[in-house]
């Protein structure tokens, strides 16, 4: 059973930066993609960024140019560098993994709060 453990959330002022990490363990098949989604109170979960097995990335429109997703294949870890944070980035951020079966896995979420 795949487990995803996120870390790096917290509180920051507008304009600040945070780096999220997500470590995958327990997988027994290849990873198709790893990524980050977020859900703000009263809103639907939305794509933040995803990185495919070949390295191609895709970002949600609201974070393009501010967030960067990267992956360490040797460590089965995905990172999300978040710069120029805005109050509207406040949400619970969830790590996601899809494997080659395909199956889909979610982390427990890490909270990001951006306020002055």
RARAQUI-V508636 format. One record per pair of residues at least 24 apart in sequence whose ideal C-beta (glycine too) atoms are under 8 Angstrom apart, sorted by the first residue. I is the first residue (numbers start at 1). J is the second residue. D is the distance in whole Angstrom. If there is no record, write none. Layout:
i->I j->J d->D
i->I j->J d->D
//
This chain:
i->1 j->26 d->5
i->2 j->26 d->5
i->2 j->27 d->5
i->2 j->97 d->6
i->2 j->99 d->7
i->2 j->103 d->8
i->2 j->105 d->5
i->3 j->105 d->8
i->4 j->95 d->5
i->4 j->96 d->8
i->4 j->97 d->6
i->4 j->105 d->6
i->4 j->106 d->7
i->4 j->107 d->4
i->4 j->108 d->8
i->5 j->107 d->7
i->5 j->108 d->8
i->6 j->93 d->7
i->6 j->94 d->7
i->6 j->95 d->5
i->6 j->107 d->5
i->6 j->108 d->7
i->6 j->109 d->7
i->6 j->110 d->4
i->7 j->110 d->7
i->8 j->80 d->8
i->8 j->110 d->6
i->9 j->93 d->6
i->9 j->110 d->3
i->9 j->111 d->5
i->9 j->112 d->5
i->10 j->111 d->8
i->10 j->112 d->7
i->10 j->113 d->7
i->11 j->113 d->4
i->11 j->114 d->8
i->11 j->115 d->7
i->12 j->85 d->6
i->12 j->112 d->8
i->12 j->113 d->7
i->12 j->114 d->6
i->13 j->114 d->7
i->13 j->115 d->7
i->13 j->116 d->5
i->14 j->85 d->6
i->14 j->86 d->6
i->14 j->87 d->6
i->14 j->114 d->6
i->14 j->115 d->7
i->14 j->116 d->6
i->15 j->84 d->6
i->15 j->85 d->7
i->16 j->85 d->5
i->16 j->114 d->7
i->17 j->81 d->7
i->17 j->82 d->6
i->17 j->83 d->5
i->17 j->84 d->8
i->17 j->85 d->7
i->18 j->82 d->5
i->18 j->85 d->7
i->18 j->112 d->6
i->19 j->79 d->6
i->19 j->80 d->7
i->19 j->81 d->5
i->19 j->82 d->7
i->20 j->79 d->7
i->20 j->80 d->4
i->20 j->82 d->7
i->20 j->93 d->6
i->20 j->95 d->8
i->20 j->110 d->6
i->20 j->112 d->8
i->21 j->77 d->6
i->21 j->78 d->8
i->21 j->79 d->5
i->22 j->77 d->7
i->22 j->78 d->5
i->22 j->79 d->8
i->22 j->95 d->3
i->22 j->107 d->6
i->23 j->75 d->7
i->23 j->76 d->7
i->23 j->77 d->5
i->24 j->76 d->4
i->24 j->77 d->7
i->24 j->78 d->8
i->24 j->97 d->6
i->24 j->105 d->8
i->25 j->76 d->7
i->27 j->76 d->7
i->27 j->97 d->8
i->27 j->99 d->6
i->29 j->99 d->5
i->29 j->100 d->5
i->29 j->101 d->6
i->29 j->103 d->8
i->30 j->99 d->6
i->30 j->100 d->4
i->31 j->76 d->7
i->31 j->97 d->6
i->31 j->98 d->7
i->31 j->99 d->6
i->31 j->100 d->8
i->32 j->98 d->5
i->32 j->99 d->6
i->32 j->100 d->6
i->32 j->102 d->6
i->33 j->96 d->8
i->33 j->97 d->7
i->33 j->98 d->5
i->34 j->71 d->6
i->34 j->78 d->4
i->34 j->95 d->7
i->34 j->96 d->7
i->34 j->97 d->5
i->34 j->98 d->8
i->35 j->69 d->7
i->35 j->78 d->7
i->35 j->95 d->8
i->35 j->96 d->5
i->36 j->69 d->7
i->36 j->78 d->7
i->36 j->80 d->5
i->36 j->93 d->6
i->36 j->94 d->7
i->36 j->95 d->6
i->36 j->96 d->7
i->37 j->93 d->7
i->37 j->94 d->5
i->37 j->96 d->6
i->38 j->89 d->8
i->38 j->91 d->4
i->38 j->92 d->7
i->38 j->93 d->5
i->38 j->94 d->7
i->38 j->112 d->8
i->39 j->91 d->6
i->39 j->92 d->5
i->39 j->94 d->7
i->39 j->109 d->8
i->40 j->88 d->8
i->40 j->90 d->6
i->40 j->91 d->4
i->40 j->92 d->8
i->43 j->91 d->8
i->45 j->94 d->7
i->48 j->80 d->7
i->48 j->93 d->7
i->49 j->80 d->6
i->50 j->96 d->8
i->51 j->78 d->6
i->62 j->88 d->7
i->63 j->89 d->8
i->82 j->112 d->7
i->85 j->112 d->8
i->85 j->114 d->5
i->86 j->114 d->6
i->87 j->114 d->5
i->87 j->115 d->6
i->88 j->114 d->8
i->89 j->114 d->5
i->90 j->114 d->5
i->90 j->115 d->7
//
